[in-house]
Amino acid sequence: MAGGMLEGIRVIDLTSVVVGPLCTQILADHGAQVTKVESPQGDIGRYLGGSGRHVGMAPKFLHLNRNKRSICLDLKHPAGHGALMRLLADADVLVWNVRPDSMARLKLGYDDVKAVNPRLIYCGMFGFGQRGRYAGIAAYDPIIQGASGVAGLHAKAFGTPRYVPYVMADRTCGLIAVQMITMALYRRERCGEGQSIEVPMFENMASQVLTEHLYNRSYVPPIGEAGDPRLLNEFYMPSATLDGYINLSANTNDQVFALFEEIGRPELKTDPRFSSVAARFQNTQLYYQIRTEGLRQHTSAHWLEVFRRRDVPASPYHTLETLVDDPHLADVGLLREREHPTEGTVIDIEPANTIASGSRTDWLPAPRLGEHTDAILREAGFDDHEIAALLAEGAARAAPADA
């Protein structure tokens, strides 16, 4: 028994790379039994996320596919397709992240799978909503970052469009898919019906960007330009100190007035340009300049101690190299060494969120391609003869036992 809130929920995972694997890993971390169905070529994420110690076991793949089992099926082969349909008959959730027309060609559209399991939650993640002209366009994270305005925000702030060096769209939409799936499961418990869910990445990221930055174009007619000037300001970045950087976000009057006192500018508390939230908003550029100049007077350690004492939100600034050694992360146990059966000692990134009833109690390492093909087929009722036939025909593949 896996333990966790989703114990007993069976998920068939047809996803690859990041957006889908992140979604299904969260479900798995909370107890769902996730069966990762891979083609004979495997999840491309096995190769995109770095070389690793062994081919097909890239570091990023290890971090996105724990607590899952892998079965390798050729879904273009009739017998492979038939095997998947048998798995779906007893499943609770099917998650996929290819274009809908690809699912239709594989005879895995919602109507196809609903016929064998009307209670199934069917969740698709793809680039663009199917009612618009972009419906057939293939998408990866940079396609969506650029189309949704994320790269344009960088251009508005700094003059050059840039993608955030982090697969923001994939990860945001993967989290949204978890929300949609769990809501659908709750609905099914109440009403007994399955659901078809669509999570289009473009619309979701456009919504995120516009919620933040539609700003004065929220009105008809517009009363000004789009773009939150605080977030697009050139000084909206980690704050330089005498010996490095810190992260600072002083917003309320109490926080800002404490800041003014500590940088030696107490008179600014009564300056009409800075004496209220609204006034500071109207003078964002000058406020940031004053703050930046003041923070250069002392070291990062000095400011972190002062702001903690004065209850002004501030935190250490980290690089990739220093983040893994953050003492708070050590306190909460976010990073943990585990032994992977083929990859040796690895750093596992534990679930960040906790729930009183507990998360999954058994840990499964990220699987090799087809590692559990035999076991999963047997659980679905396939006998020795049927399994041997699937393997002989190339409709299914299994990882070598001695790999």
PyMOL commands that set and color helices and strands:
alter all, ss='L'
color gray80, all
select helices_A, chain A and resi 19-29+45-48+59-64+78-89+100-105+110-114+141-147+150-158+168-191+201-213+215-218+253-262+266-270+277-282+284-295+300-309+320-323+327-332+373-379+384-393
alter helices_A, ss='H'
color red, helices_A
select strands_A, chain A and resi 10-13+33-38+68-73+93-96+121-126+195-200+239-240+245-248+314-316+335-340+344-349+396-397
alter strands_A, ss='S'
color yellow, strands_A
deselect
rebuild
show_as cartoon
